[in-house]
């Protein structure tokens, strides 16, 4: 299998796209750490059963997985994901940053707390995870070992089109692109790649709000099933842009070369390009 023997961490791995990432990585042979607090789409609450369920699903496929319930935007909790991966599986090779939630409001109605909380989970959550991943791989490289490291960050077209009802989310997603591009340049000398994907899917987070209610009722009975079937990925490898379906993180994870060079969004005949 393509990722046989590799170890992957997926943040926000219990539902929606994160669940798709975790299951596909496992199908391709990776052992997976499924990180998820089990919060609702607006970040409230906590339910560890969701991450455990994905681990059970992976094990039913013949794979190996462990659940991790730490807050990705907490420095020590984020670091403990890597410690758990090494403790259980001996290494970390693939990191998919996917955790997040939304609290949308028009700019002049947004509260300070809703801005801070969304920026924290998306931007700081990516920062903490990417920081610990790059430090781990750098230490492995300095020790003289062969390092296989693939970093996949999750941004959004909101970073470019800046919806007036998402000032917190769009700002965080723009920052994720900047952090990941910096990581790509920094880690290139170690043979580590970093890429940003900008997926679309009918997930529970995408279906929050009065105008979008009902969109999550997919043909398979829920948003998680639709995510695997209908999500095109935006890939940026070796300076080339391509779109795929159904395997959001896989190609970035297994790529032997390349780093982030760009991202693309096409809407209503218009194309927005962002190049490094």
Buried (B, 14 or more C-beta within 10 A) or exposed (E): EEBEEBBBBBBBBBBBBBBBBBBBBBBBBBBBBBBBBBBBBBBEEEBBEBBBBBBEBBEEEEBBBBBBBBBBBBEEBBBBBBBBBBEBBEBBBBBBBBBBBBBBBEEEEBEEEBBEBBBBBBBBBBBBBBBBBBEBBBEBBEEEEEBBBBBBBBBBBBBBEBBEBBBBBBBBBBBBBEBBBBBBEBBBEBBBBBBBBBBBBBBBBBBBEEEEEEBBEBEEEBBBBBBBBBBBBBBBBEEEEEEBEBBBBBBBBBBEEBBBBBBBBEEEEEEEEBEB
